[in-house]
Amino acid sequence: MTNHLNEISFPNYEKVKSILNHSPDLICRTLEVGGVCLEVIFMKNLIKKELLNEYVIKYIQQLPKECITYSYLLKNIPMDEVMTNLEEQEVISSLLNGFAYVYLSDESKAFMVNCSNPIERSIEKAETESLVYGPKISFTESLSSNIKIIRQNLNDSKLCTDELEIGERVKKQVRIIYLKDIADDETIKTLKEKFENIKTDDISDSSVLAHYLEDNHYSIFPQFILTELPDRFLYSILNGRIGVLIDRSPIAIIGPANFFSFIESTEDIYLRWSLSTLIRFIRFFAMTGSLFFTAFYVATMTFHFELIPSKLLLIIGQSRSQVPFPPLLEALLLELLIELLREAGARLPSKVGQTMGIVGGIVIGQATVEAGLTSNILIIIVAFSALGAFTAPVYEMGTAIRIARFPFIILAGIWGLNGIIIGVCVLMVHLLKLTSLNKPYLAPLYPFRIKDLKYFLIRLPHHFYKRRPVVTHPKDTFRTRWRFKKTEKDLDEF
């Protein structure tokens, strides 16, 4: 029987150079030790030169002639990562990832050693998810650093980090992270099947990967949680969810997600239960108001004057007396103006963007009122709607609410309150049909799980969280065995 090693044709320098289109970055260092010829091939700007010179080139040069063999070098070269049995495409891919290719001309055999010098930034404070309490560090673009952060904070032998490779042209490492004795096997299987169906040249970031993994690609609502906070990532893993990390992206993916998980903030874990519950309700009503408040104004001003108190109607009438546009067009123009200011502020440098957003909002708002293009009351309503969307802890959900606001405004301008009701029905049907990794998006309301409400809608004292949420189908349902002990009274008697 022929050895598999002998079937592999290892490319030499000329062939590698031809495949890489004679790249000027490709270097070949030819070594001759005791009559034995070796080629050390590498990309000069992708490797750590000190590592290559000290532990590969210098090590080989100091060996006696009888030790310059493929088997000896493979077993004794002082490098922690050595690759063998490589196909031609794997050799090229590894070279482009910072590996050095050692080719023995006499034996026509080769192996690769990891001499990569990745560009990494230090661990910094989270920017998009700022916290008052709790850890402040965030993930980085280095997959190895992110795995190190996770293992340092979750040193459990049941932690699984399954490795995958994605991308046809630009290959990137992906890790599927979960706790083996907690995560649902069916959910893990579903996620891995989705990865097998992805055929694309490159996945540039975790947010792009999340779009590929979604059950419904046409929905405006996010179906995975994107976070840069390791503590939120670990909290989700411990509750039975599955995490995904991709190399060169500082954002982690968490699934399956439901609608109410986008109302949660990482800070809710660290605050007292009473304050967390209050803040969650404030977020929920602010996001709901952001979706319906402007549409309700358009509906009442167009069709339902009787719903407005007489004194308020008089004030609104005076404010709108000089406005030439109908309420629908007026609201759409002002909403588009708010979105224009937000987009312009986001694209400008941070200091200039903040100034432009504040000054631009004040100046343009005042100018439009004085010019008679809009009313004072509508500016207040649109400002409240914009603030309500920004209360969403997850940016993708805030964006979805801002997009959904426009169809509701149009429906309200055409059919009034009946149009809003039609929009609500369509929205509810869509959310009821929506899933994340085949799990219902509106859980725990549908299907109804009363015990899971404390994980999503409200916060209770910690001794109520003995079990993990049912919606994630955890294998080990018990989260803690903590027993609550009543405090004995110690009162002096007189």
URBELJO-V67001 format. One record per residue. N is the residue number from 0. NEAR is the number of other C-alpha atoms within 10 Angstrom. Layout:
n->N near->NEAR
n->N near->NEAR
//
This chain:
n->0 near->3
n->1 near->6
n->2 near->7
n->3 near->8
n->4 near->12
n->5 near->11
n->6 near->9
n->7 near->15
n->8 near->14
n->9 near->22
n->10 near->20
n->11 near->19
n->12 near->21
n->13 near->11
n->14 near->13
n->15 near->20
n->16 near->18
n->17 near->10
n->18 near->14
n->19 near->14
n->20 near->10
n->21 near->12
n->22 near->12
n->23 near->10
n->24 near->12
n->25 near->19
n->26 near->17
n->27 near->19
n->28 near->12
n->29 near->14
n->30 near->16
n->31 near->13
n->32 near->16
n->33 near->13
n->34 near->10
n->35 near->15
n->36 near->15
n->37 near->22
n->38 near->19
n->39 near->22
n->40 near->22
n->41 near->27
n->42 near->20
n->43 near->15
n->44 near->14
n->45 near->20
n->46 near->21
n->47 near->16
n->48 near->13
n->49 near->10
n->50 near->15
n->51 near->21
n->52 near->13
n->53 near->12
n->54 near->15
n->55 near->20
n->56 near->16
n->57 near->11
n->58 near->15
n->59 near->20
n->60 near->14
n->61 near->10
n->62 near->13
n->63 near->10
n->64 near->14
n->65 near->10
n->66 near->15
n->67 near->20
n->68 near->14
n->69 near->17
n->70 near->10
n->71 near->11
n->72 near->17
n->73 near->17
n->74 near->10
n->75 near->10
n->76 near->15
n->77 near->14
n->78 near->15
n->79 near->8
n->80 near->11
n->81 near->15
n->82 near->16
n->83 near->13
n->84 near->18
n->85 near->18
n->86 near->12
n->87 near->15
n->88 near->11
n->89 near->12
n->90 near->23
n->91 near->18
n->92 near->14
n->93 near->19
n->94 near->24
n->95 near->19
n->96 near->20
n->97 near->21
n->98 near->28
n->99 near->28
n->100 near->26
n->101 near->25
n->102 near->23
n->103 near->21
n->104 near->14
n->105 near->12
n->106 near->12
n->107 near->15
n->108 near->21
n->109 near->25
n->110 near->21
n->111 near->23
n->112 near->24
n->113 near->21
n->114 near->26
n->115 near->22
n->116 near->15
n->117 near->12
n->118 near->9
n->119 near->12
n->120 near->10
n->121 near->11
n->122 near->16
n->123 near->11
n->124 near->16
n->125 near->18
n->126 near->12
n->127 near->13
n->128 near->17
n->129 near->15
n->130 near->17
n->131 near->9
n->132 near->12
n->133 near->14
n->134 near->15
n->135 near->17
n->136 near->17
n->137 near->22
n->138 near->25
n->139 near->23
n->140 near->20
n->141 near->21
n->142 near->21
n->143 near->11
n->144 near->17
n->145 near->23
n->146 near->16
n->147 near->12
n->148 near->18
n->149 near->18
n->150 near->15
n->151 near->10
n->152 near->12
n->153 near->17
n->154 near->9
n->155 near->10
n->156 near->9
n->157 near->12
n->158 near->18
n->159 near->14
n->160 near->18
n->161 near->12
n->162 near->12
n->163 near->14
n->164 near->15
n->165 near->20
n->166 near->15
n->167 near->13
n->168 near->11
n->169 near->14
n->170 near->16
n->171 near->18
n->172 near->14
n->173 near->19
n->174 near->18
n->175 near->19
n->176 near->25
n->177 near->25
n->178 near->23
n->179 near->18
n->180 near->15
n->181 near->24
n->182 near->22
n->183 near->19
n->184 near->14
n->185 near->12
n->186 near->20
n->187 near->17
n->188 near->11
n->189 near->13
n->190 near->20
n->191 near->15
n->192 near->12
n->193 near->14
n->194 near->16
n->195 near->11
n->196 near->10
n->197 near->15
n->198 near->12
n->199 near->12
n->200 near->12
n->201 near->15
n->202 near->21
n->203 near->15
n->204 near->17
n->205 near->22
n->206 near->18
n->207 near->11
n->208 near->19
n->209 near->19
n->210 near->15
n->211 near->17
n->212 near->22
n->213 near->21
n->214 near->16
n->215 near->16
n->216 near->12
n->217 near->8
n->218 near->13
n->219 near->14
n->220 near->21
n->221 near->24
n->222 near->28
n->223 near->25
n->224 near->25
n->225 near->23
n->226 near->24
n->227 near->21
n->228 near->24
n->229 near->21
n->230 near->21
n->231 near->19
n->232 near->23
n->233 near->20
n->234 near->14
n->235 near->20
n->236 near->21
n->237 near->18
n->238 near->24
n->239 near->27
n->240 near->26
n->241 near->26
n->242 near->23
n->243 near->22
n->244 near->27
n->245 near->27
n->246 near->23
n->247 near->17
n->248 near->18
n->249 near->19
n->250 near->24
n->251 near->25
n->252 near->23
n->253 near->24
n->254 near->25
n->255 near->26
n->256 near->26
n->257 near->25
n->258 near->23
n->259 near->18
n->260 near->19
n->261 near->21
n->262 near->21
n->263 near->22
n->264 near->19
n->265 near->20
n->266 near->18
n->267 near->19
n->268 near->17
n->269 near->13
n->270 near->15
n->271 near->14
n->272 near->16
n->273 near->12
n->274 near->11
n->275 near->20
n->276 near->19
n->277 near->13
n->278 near->18
n->279 near->22
n->280 near->14
n->281 near->14
n->282 near->21
n->283 near->19
n->284 near->14
n->285 near->21
n->286 near->25
n->287 near->15
n->288 near->20
n->289 near->27
n->290 near->25
n->291 near->20
n->292 near->21
n->293 near->28
n->294 near->30
n->295 near->21
n->296 near->24
n->297 near->28
n->298 near->27
n->299 near->18
n->300 near->22
n->301 near->18
n->302 near->15
n->303 near->14
n->304 near->12
n->305 near->10
n->306 near->10
n->307 near->14
n->308 near->9
n->309 near->11
n->310 near->9
n->311 near->10
n->312 near->15
n->313 near->12
n->314 near->13
n->315 near->17
n->316 near->14
n->317 near->12
n->318 near->17
n->319 near->21
n->320 near->12
n->321 near->15
n->322 near->18
n->323 near->12
n->324 near->14
n->325 near->14
n->326 near->24
n->327 near->21
n->328 near->16
n->329 near->17
n->330 near->26
n->331 near->18
n->332 near->15
n->333 near->19
n->334 near->22
n->335 near->12
n->336 near->15
n->337 near->21
n->338 near->14
n->339 near->13
n->340 near->17
n->341 near->18
n->342 near->13
n->343 near->15
n->344 near->20
n->345 near->14
n->346 near->10
n->347 near->13
n->348 near->10
n->349 near->11
n->350 near->9
n->351 near->12
n->352 near->19
n->353 near->16
n->354 near->12
n->355 near->17
n->356 near->19
n->357 near->13
n->358 near->12
n->359 near->16
n->360 near->17
n->361 near->11
n->362 near->10
n->363 near->13
n->364 near->20
n->365 near->14
n->366 near->13
n->367 near->16
n->368 near->18
n->369 near->13
n->370 near->12
n->371 near->16
n->372 near->17
n->373 near->28
n->374 near->24
n->375 near->17
n->376 near->14
n->377 near->22
n->378 near->20
n->379 near->12
n->380 near->19
n->381 near->20
n->382 near->17
n->383 near->17
n->384 near->25
n->385 near->23
n->386 near->16
n->387 near->24
n->388 near->24
n->389 near->20
n->390 near->20
n->391 near->22
n->392 near->20
n->393 near->20
n->394 near->18
n->395 near->19
n->396 near->23
n->397 near->24
n->398 near->16
n->399 near->16
n->400 near->23
n->401 near->20
n->402 near->14
n->403 near->18
n->404 near->19
n->405 near->19
n->406 near->15
n->407 near->27
n->408 near->29
n->409 near->21
n->410 near->21
n->411 near->29
n->412 near->26
n->413 near->17
n->414 near->15
n->415 near->23
n->416 near->22
n->417 near->13
n->418 near->20
n->419 near->23
n->420 near->15
n->421 near->15
n->422 near->19
n->423 near->14
n->424 near->12
n->425 near->12
n->426 near->12
n->427 near->13
n->428 near->11
n->429 near->14
n->430 near->18
n->431 near->16
n->432 near->11
n->433 near->21
n->434 near->21
n->435 near->21
n->436 near->22
n->437 near->14
n->438 near->18
n->439 near->21
n->440 near->26
n->441 near->21
n->442 near->23
n->443 near->23
n->444 near->15
n->445 near->12
n->446 near->12
n->447 near->12
n->448 near->13
n->449 near->10
n->450 near->14
n->451 near->19
n->452 near->16
n->453 near->16
n->454 near->16
n->455 near->19
n->456 near->16
n->457 near->18
n->458 near->23
n->459 near->14
n->460 near->10
n->461 near->13
n->462 near->11
n->463 near->13
n->464 near->19
n->465 near->14
n->466 near->16
n->467 near->22
n->468 near->22
n->469 near->17
n->470 near->22
n->471 near->23
n->472 near->19
n->473 near->22
n->474 near->16
n->475 near->15
n->476 near->17
n->477 near->14
n->478 near->14
n->479 near->13
n->480 near->10
n->481 near->11
n->482 near->8
n->483 near->9
n->484 near->6
n->485 near->6
n->486 near->6
n->487 near->6
n->488 near->6
n->489 near->6
n->490 near->6
n->491 near->5
n->492 near->4
n->493 near->3
//
